[in-house]
Amino acid sequence: MHAVVVWWDLAGSGRTVASLRRFLREEAVERFSRVEGLRLKFWISDEANERWGAVLLWESAEAAAVPLPGRAAELIGRPPAVRYSFDVEATAEGVYGIAALAGRGVALETPTD
């Protein structure tokens, strides 16, 4: 397995966490749910410090190497400030009460703007 972390500083980009939440609801979540080899993608934000990013868990380094559409970079106006790629050493799932991860998160669970 392989993991990728990307991070943008939104300051001066003309984009906000709220505007990017709209992007998630309207296109990104559905599009990434169809990407071959992607086990999990979760988007992360730090609204107070104007930061936005994602963590992607791939079946393999080869799957992670396939170019993805740069729609977030297009909207933000620049590539991510940080992009790290890692081998996954181990995985574990804890005990949880919510069975499905799909459809979870602030962008999908709060009223739209």
C-alpha positions in Angstrom: 0.0 0.0 0.0 1.0 3.6 -0.6 0.0 6.9 1.0 0.1 10.5 -0.4 -0.4 13.7 1.5 -1.0 17.0 -0.3 -1.4 20.4 1.4 -2.2 24.0 0.1 -1.9 27.3 1.9 -5.0 29.2 0.6 -3.9 32.7 1.7 -3.9 35.0 -1.3 -5.5 32.3 -3.6 -9.0 33.8 -3.6 -10.3 30.5 -2.3 -11.6 29.6 1.1 -12.3 26.3 2.9 -16.1 27.1 2.4 -15.7 27.4 -1.4 -13.7 24.2 -1.6 -16.4 22.4 0.4 -18.7 23.3 -2.4 -16.2 21.8 -4.8 -16.3 18.5 -2.8 -20.1 18.3 -2.7 -20.5 19.2 -6.4 -17.8 17.1 -8.1 -14.7 15.9 -6.2 -16.2 13.3 -3.9 -18.1 11.5 -6.7 -15.2 11.7 -9.1 -12.7 10.2 -6.7 -15.0 7.4 -5.7 -14.4 6.0 -9.2 -10.6 6.1 -9.3 -9.0 2.7 -9.8 -6.6 1.6 -7.1 -7.6 4.3 -4.6 -8.7 2.7 -1.3 -9.5 5.9 0.6 -9.2 9.7 0.1 -10.1 12.1 2.9 -9.9 15.8 2.5 -8.6 17.9 5.5 -8.8 21.6 6.3 -7.7 24.2 8.8 -10.1 27.0 8.3 -8.5 29.3 10.9 -5.1 29.1 9.2 -6.4 28.9 5.6 -5.1 25.5 4.8 -6.6 22.7 2.7 -5.4 19.2 1.8 -6.0 15.5 1.3 -4.6 12.2 2.4 -4.9 9.4 -0.2 -4.4 5.7 0.5 -3.6 3.6 -2.6 -3.4 -0.1 -3.2 0.1 0.3 -4.6 2.8 2.8 -5.5 2.0 2.1 -9.2 -1.7 3.1 -8.6 -0.6 6.3 -6.8 1.7 7.2 -9.8 -1.2 7.5 -12.2 -1.8 11.2 -12.9 -5.0 12.6 -11.5 -6.9 15.6 -12.7 -5.6 18.7 -11.0 -8.9 20.3 -10.5 -8.1 21.5 -6.9 -4.8 23.0 -8.1 -6.8 24.7 -11.0 -9.3 26.2 -8.5 -6.7 27.3 -6.0 -4.5 28.6 -8.8 -1.3 26.7 -7.9 0.0 23.2 -7.1 0.1 22.0 -3.5 2.7 23.6 -1.2 3.4 20.1 0.1 3.2 16.7 -1.5 4.6 13.7 0.3 4.6 10.1 -0.8 5.0 7.2 1.7 5.1 3.4 1.8 2.5 2.1 4.2 4.2 0.0 6.8 1.0 -1.4 8.4 -2.7 -0.7 8.7 -5.3 -1.3 11.4 -8.9 -0.6 11.9 -10.2 0.2 15.3 -13.6 -0.5 16.9 -16.2 2.0 15.5 -19.9 2.6 15.5 -20.2 4.0 11.9 -19.9 1.3 9.4 -19.4 3.3 6.2 -16.9 6.0 5.6 -18.4 7.2 2.3 -20.5 10.3 2.6 -19.0 11.5 5.9 -17.4 14.9 6.8 -18.1 18.5 7.3 -18.6 19.3 3.6 -21.2 16.5 3.2 -22.9 16.6 6.6 -23.6 20.4 7.1 -26.2 22.5 5.3 -24.9 23.9 2.0 -24.0 27.6 1.6 
